[in-house]
């Protein structure tokens, strides 16, 4: 009887240790839930995907457009030191309708612990916060336009600041062109417009970009797709910078020591 009791106790402790070894690996836990969410989301199965959404984000999730994801891959998991929040970087292939092409994106989502499980937590944008975009496959370049800059770093801002940048350009071709702009990700917190869409040769215009940054944190990178007609030339503009928590002060350079 003593041996049986000892054996039963040993088995119980073994099962308990295995249980806690799995429970103590948040990396595997969140990896599984993220992949299950994107599997459902990419197939348009919103009822299943919704099971992985934080209760406070359900209404926002239901209000957004359905997925245009064609393929996804989990690239990086960053869990905060307190283990209650994680930033997930995904590789996503998504169709941009205006450009008529597939873009390969690096996308970031935020996940939080709720009742012992990881859930997707949404801000104002949909659950794809685009960090950068790469053209895939290569396209005909828009040689009719000459931009003063094709990438702008807005520097250091606080989360919640409104960020506005402008990309001036000139029609350097010998014919009139019509220019359109589209965000690589569709988000109601970001606006992009061409100030003068149709330009005669030599005329100037600008692409204006504005983002209400409340939903975003840390490194920010947004791609803007530009299409030129006639000809269908395409190019990508990039906006990037750093969004610090709202309660942080901007970094200051150290004051040089007096000679």
Secondary structure by P-SEA (a helix, b strand, c coil): caaaaaaaaaaaaaaaaaaaaaaacaaaaaaaaaaaaaaaaaacccccccccccccaaaaaaaccccccccccccbbbbcccccbbbbbbbbbbbbccccbbbbbbbbbbbbbcccbbbbbbccccccccccccccccccccccccccccccccccccccbbbbbbbbbbccccbbbbbbbbbccccccbbbbcccccccccbbbbbbbbbcccccccbbbbbbbbbbcccbbbbbbbbbbbbcccccccccccccccc
